[in-house]
Amino acid sequence: MIKDSSWANKGVFSAVVSVNRQIGQRYYRLSLEFSGAGGEAFANAEPGQFAELDLSGAALPSAEAIPEELADAAARNILLRRPFSFCDVTVKKNTTLVDILYFVIGPGSLRMTTLSAGDSVSVIGPLGNGFQVPEEKKRALLVAGGMGAPPLQHLAKVLTENHPHIEVVVFVGAKTVKELPFERRLDEIAQQLGFSLGEFAKYGIESMLATDDGSAGFAGPVSDCLADWLGRDASASKDTIIYSCGPEAMLARVAEIAREKEIDCQVSMERRMACGIGVCQSCAVECKVGESNDTVYKLCCKDGPVFDSREIAFSG
């Protein structure tokens, strides 16, 4: 059962852009600095929670910097806030730095690329319910698909800092190596030791790569990589927990694997969350009612985005 923290410590705050840098083709990392009440609120943000950013005042990039397929959409007015999870939260003496990893996919994220150091951004958050860590667990398997990686990066940091007794292994997948949303690359020796990604290696965490086209690591979906790894590991038990974030088809398969192996699993669902506080009702997630065939709809922004995988009525 995921505890309800969606209404605790949230608010509307003004953040100052610290850094906004490009880390790959259409991949960026934005650092927002909060002070005062905002700093206190985000200092307690849980991995898997999110924030809603007001991008209505952000400028468009120059015409030549706009991808051709976004040229028509770029001119649209930004009326609704955009939701983003956190890939890192760093608490300093008087401020809290929140890092957001984003991919340029529409007019909102396109405008985000023009934010620069010193700019002010209105932010609602931290929102939703994040990943929970049962103290009795001894091993955590983090499974990320594509842009599902950010909240699991945050979780990896929290696990290593606050739960050092838990062994952590990370599985990350993408269609191709060029679509992995990371910037750090390791040398050949480090990769042979299993530390494929610097974002997790800095915490001493082993990482497994999977690409659909076989351009790096395991050839195939990351869920297949997880199943293959578990099939060669006899120690999977009730001491293990799986955390996953990514495309829904991947989450459904990870949930299925967890059920087959009798491993607890928490999944972060993705929906269009227009308001982030449960008012617009646009982010419904179909959930099971106990052991019956009945289902109910819960809100991703308020009841989630993190759910127990056994609760979700995955389609297909």
VOGU-3710 file (C-alpha; in Angstrom, 3 decimals, decimal comma):
1> mikdsswank> 0,000/0,000/0,000  1,449/3,356/-1,060  0,997/5,985/1,612  -0,796/9,201/0,668  1,592/12,132/0,766  0,033/14,032/-2,127  -1,313/16,898/-0,023  1,577/17,290/2,388  3,997/20,226/2,166  2,988/21,336/-1,318
11> gvfsavvsvn> 2,507/24,910/-2,492  3,057/27,432/-5,258  6,650/28,626/-5,218  8,986/30,719/-7,297  12,191/28,987/-8,356  15,295/30,478/-9,936  17,014/28,720/-12,825  20,533/27,738/-11,830  21,591/25,785/-14,934  19,834/24,628/-18,099
21> rqigqryyrl> 22,156/22,573/-20,261  21,799/20,252/-23,214  23,105/16,734/-22,554  22,133/15,044/-25,815  20,058/15,441/-28,935  16,869/17,069/-27,593  17,764/16,021/-24,013  18,278/18,721/-21,371  18,911/18,980/-17,648  17,354/21,898/-15,791
31> slefsgagge> 18,390/22,884/-12,255  15,946/24,964/-10,214  16,889/26,636/-6,946  14,276/27,061/-4,207  14,687/29,145/-1,064  12,502/29,904/1,944  9,275/27,909/2,131  9,910/26,438/-1,315  13,315/25,199/-0,234  11,818/23,546/2,836
41> afanaepgqf> 9,020/21,912/0,839  11,251/20,480/-1,878  13,892/19,378/0,614  11,394/16,709/1,657  10,406/15,678/-1,886  10,168/11,913/-2,352  11,503/10,097/-5,428  8,589/9,678/-7,808  6,820/12,884/-6,825  6,581/15,666/-9,398
51> aeldlsgaal> 6,084/19,394/-9,910  3,989/21,464/-12,315  5,930/24,199/-14,134  4,380/27,336/-15,627  6,055/27,803/-19,012  3,596/30,325/-20,434  6,121/33,146/-20,124  9,084/31,281/-21,610  10,238/32,400/-25,040  10,505/30,311/-28,172
61> psaeaipeel> 13,999/29,461/-29,425  15,168/30,850/-32,763  13,454/29,408/-35,834  16,510/27,392/-36,851  16,611/25,738/-33,407  13,038/24,438/-33,693  12,805/20,824/-34,936  10,900/20,653/-38,223  8,190/18,391/-36,817  7,483/20,924/-34,046
71> adaaarnill> 7,334/24,006/-36,271  3,531/24,145/-36,383  2,985/23,283/-32,706  5,645/25,761/-31,534  3,367/28,743/-32,026  0,655/27,432/-29,700  -0,031/29,355/-26,505  0,994/27,482/-23,364  -2,124/27,502/-21,192  -1,497/24,563/-18,866
81> rrpfsfcdvt> 1,409/23,798/-16,589  3,664/20,857/-17,462  4,467/18,024/-15,000  8,037/16,853/-14,386  9,563/14,407/-11,911  12,962/15,002/-10,308  16,215/13,248/-11,155  17,997/14,781/-8,170  17,304/16,886/-5,087  20,215/18,513/-3,267
91> vkknttlvdi> 19,703/20,309/0,034  22,119/23,104/0,860  22,217/25,352/3,912  19,536/27,819/2,849  18,353/26,470/-0,496  17,231/23,293/-2,253  18,361/22,481/-5,768  15,955/20,370/-7,845  17,168/18,834/-11,109  14,746/17,973/-13,899
101> lyfvigpgsl> 15,649/15,880/-16,935  13,484/16,652/-19,960  13,128/15,756/-23,623  11,952/18,272/-26,212  8,701/16,771/-27,432  6,208/19,649/-27,705  5,716/23,411/-27,416  6,127/23,432/-23,618  9,419/21,560/-23,448  10,608/23,487/-26,523
111> rmttlsagds> 10,217/26,745/-24,589  12,033/25,243/-21,609  15,224/25,188/-23,665  15,321/29,015/-23,619  15,344/29,269/-19,817  18,679/30,582/-18,583  20,431/31,201/-15,283  18,601/33,786/-13,199  15,193/33,297/-14,813  12,230/32,831/-12,471
121> vsvigplgng> 9,762/29,943/-12,866  6,457/29,423/-11,033  6,279/25,887/-9,676  3,533/23,924/-7,912  4,805/21,031/-5,849  6,025/18,675/-4,675  2,957/16,714/-5,803  1,714/13,144/-5,784  2,870/10,024/-3,984  6,413/8,782/-4,481
131> fqvpeekkra> 8,187/5,458/-4,105  8,096/3,909/-0,635  10,935/1,847/0,838  9,930/-0,995/3,184  12,671/-1,388/5,776  12,598/-5,184/5,589  13,798/-5,216/1,975  17,406/-6,121/1,298  17,574/-5,607/-2,457  15,972/-3,113/-4,846
141> llvaggmgap> 15,795/-3,576/-8,609  15,235/-0,295/-10,479  13,810/-0,735/-13,988  13,660/2,326/-16,260  12,447/2,677/-19,823  13,525/5,775/-21,758  12,442/8,943/-19,980  11,299/6,854/-17,027  14,851/7,137/-15,737  14,717/10,494/-13,829
151> plqhlakvlt> 12,688/9,474/-10,743  14,746/6,273/-10,476  17,946/8,328/-10,453  16,507/10,242/-7,504  15,475/6,968/-5,855  18,972/5,516/-6,347  20,445/8,459/-4,444  17,943/8,156/-1,591  18,456/4,397/-1,302  22,237/4,659/-1,064
161> enhphievvv> 22,154/7,584/1,374  19,273/6,552/3,647  19,081/2,766/3,228  22,677/1,526/2,906  21,623/-2,023/3,886  19,708/-2,369/0,602  21,609/-3,668/-2,426  20,590/-1,768/-5,573  20,753/-2,971/-9,181  19,570/-0,804/-12,086
171> fvgaktvkel> 18,155/-1,859/-15,454  17,808/0,868/-18,099  16,371/0,465/-21,591  15,771/2,524/-24,726  15,071/1,909/-28,395  18,676/2,717/-29,286  21,821/3,833/-27,464  21,311/7,361/-28,852  18,014/7,592/-26,962  19,466/6,902/-23,522
181> pferrldeia> 18,880/10,103/-21,505  22,294/10,239/-19,855  25,462/12,268/-20,170  28,160/10,422/-18,281  30,159/7,704/-20,058  32,494/5,270/-18,339  35,711/3,691/-19,509  35,895/0,096/-20,710  37,077/-1,297/-17,364  34,183/0,277/-15,474
191> qqlgfslgef> 31,704/-1,109/-17,987  33,176/-4,592/-17,671  32,551/-4,378/-13,935  28,888/-3,699/-14,657  28,902/0,053/-13,990  27,579/1,027/-17,402  26,099/4,391/-16,468  27,893/7,123/-14,585  24,638/8,516/-13,179  24,325/5,358/-11,077
201> akygiesmla> 28,005/4,425/-10,798  28,611/7,547/-8,696  26,462/5,869/-6,038  28,330/2,578/-6,411  25,357/0,987/-8,180  25,649/-1,670/-10,867  23,652/-0,908/-14,014  22,456/-3,044/-16,914  21,768/-1,519/-20,325  19,206/-2,815/-22,811
211> tddgsagfag> 18,467/-1,474/-26,287  15,756/-2,703/-28,625  18,112/-2,574/-31,616  21,057/-4,131/-29,768  23,239/-1,024/-30,171  24,329/-1,278/-26,515  24,097/-3,883/-23,779  21,315/-6,467/-23,806  19,577/-6,788/-27,184  15,865/-6,444/-26,518
221> pvsdcladwl> 13,388/-4,768/-24,159  14,621/-3,894/-20,698  11,846/-6,069/-19,233  13,382/-9,077/-20,999  16,759/-8,085/-19,551  15,192/-8,078/-16,081  13,549/-11,479/-16,655  16,838/-12,932/-17,928  18,729/-11,594/-14,902  16,148/-12,914/-12,444
231> grdasaskdt> 16,200/-16,276/-14,215  19,903/-16,576/-13,437  19,520/-15,396/-9,840  18,296/-17,860/-7,260  18,191/-15,380/-4,397  15,109/-13,399/-5,497  12,665/-13,526/-2,620  10,395/-11,485/-0,426  13,511/-9,507/0,542  13,513/-8,005/-2,982
241> iiyscgpeam> 11,447/-5,130/-4,356  11,146/-3,793/-7,910  10,672/-0,111/-8,745  9,811/0,791/-12,337  9,024/3,818/-14,491  8,583/4,016/-18,251  6,118/3,232/-21,048  2,946/1,505/-19,872  3,518/-1,631/-21,967  6,881/-2,035/-20,254
251> larvaeiare> 5,346/-1,472/-16,822  2,726/-4,132/-17,536  5,430/-6,648/-18,420  7,520/-5,737/-15,354  4,418/-6,140/-13,170  3,809/-9,554/-14,739  7,384/-10,645/-14,039  7,081/-9,422/-10,444  3,862/-11,369/-9,995  5,393/-14,551/-11,426
261> keidcqvsme> 8,419/-14,231/-9,144  6,296/-13,144/-6,149  8,295/-9,945/-5,803  6,751/-6,696/-4,536  6,686/-4,034/-7,223  5,902/-0,322/-7,378  5,292/1,403/-10,724  5,187/5,082/-11,641  2,347/5,664/-14,099  2,304/8,381/-16,741
271> rrmacgigvc> -0,765/10,400/-17,681  -1,484/13,918/-18,936  -1,711/15,739/-15,616  -3,109/19,151/-16,493  -3,560/20,519/-12,966  -1,570/18,137/-10,765  -3,945/18,439/-7,795  -6,936/16,284/-8,762  -9,273/19,040/-9,964  -9,376/18,467/-13,734
281> qscaveckvg> -9,845/14,662/-13,484  -7,856/14,165/-16,701  -5,344/11,599/-15,437  -7,515/8,585/-14,567  -5,854/5,214/-13,966  -7,955/2,050/-13,957  -7,333/0,094/-10,762  -8,473/-3,267/-9,442  -10,763/-3,657/-6,447  -9,205/-6,329/-4,250
291> esndtvyklc> -9,401/-9,817/-5,742  -12,661/-9,122/-7,595  -13,139/-8,404/-11,294  -14,376/-4,907/-10,482  -12,308/-1,821/-11,213  -12,351/1,811/-10,172  -10,603/4,864/-11,525  -8,024/6,701/-9,443  -6,142/9,876/-10,274  -2,514/9,602/-11,302
301> ckdgpvfdsr> -1,676/13,028/-9,871  -3,328/12,572/-6,488  -3,439/8,812/-5,812  -0,196/8,186/-7,723  1,814/8,570/-9,799  3,371/5,642/-7,912  1,118/2,622/-7,380  1,541/-0,938/-6,193  1,769/-2,869/-9,474  -0,847/-5,371/-8,274
311> eiafsg> -3,367/-2,537/-8,085  -3,173/-1,489/-11,758  -5,603/-2,969/-14,315  -3,182/-2,949/-17,239  -4,916/-3,216/-20,623  -4,021/-5,924/-23,125
//
